[in-house]
């Protein structure tokens, strides 16, 4: 009986020691991870409520980009969404040295009031700090519209403008510079409305673009290739 009691106590002591070691390891690991993120060298992906901040410790380009989605639930043929596509764009811009904020808030809970919802969000932000603001959408067509670049099919991009916007000229000039730096065929066309819904909120910043990235019949890989070309074009545009 005593031998059994001793063995039981020994097992209890060993269990406590192991639990203590596991706790210490967890704390050290968390501290180590936090220090890696704090010291930079790789992008820090930090969840803040409904947004994800992609921020390198050193903003190499000195430029800041904001990405959001007025029609948040728009999806592609494989079930991925514009939010997935926006995340890919954010990562690629970050790798180029840009500081990027990607907003994942669902502004289209009421689809007809989506531009009102995204506009109210934008009005609560200091938009003057951003060199480029992208409202990332996807188009709707009967079939996928792709172009072969570097041996792979890429989705095609389109910018949408409101001619009544107070920032029509500046937004269009910004879009023209970017599309002129895109690989041949990746840019499909401009699309202009006389007004558009709330002028697509472009009255709020001269650095805003409404992007139609591919369409409902493209898949995420075609969209990601388009993003790669778009990032290269943005980078060339800012570097002159």
Protein Blocks (a to p, Z undefined) as FASTA:
>chain_A
ZZmmmmmmmmmmmmmmmmmmmmmmmmmmmmmmmmmmmngoiacdddehjbccdddfblfk
opacddddfblmbccfkopafklmmmmmmmmmmmnopacdddfbdfklpmmlmmmmmmmm
mmmpcfklpcbdcdddddddfbdcdddeehiacddddddddfkbmklmmmmmmmmmmmmm
pcehkanbdcddfkogohlommmpckbccddehjfkbcfklmmmmmmmmmmmmmmmmnZZ
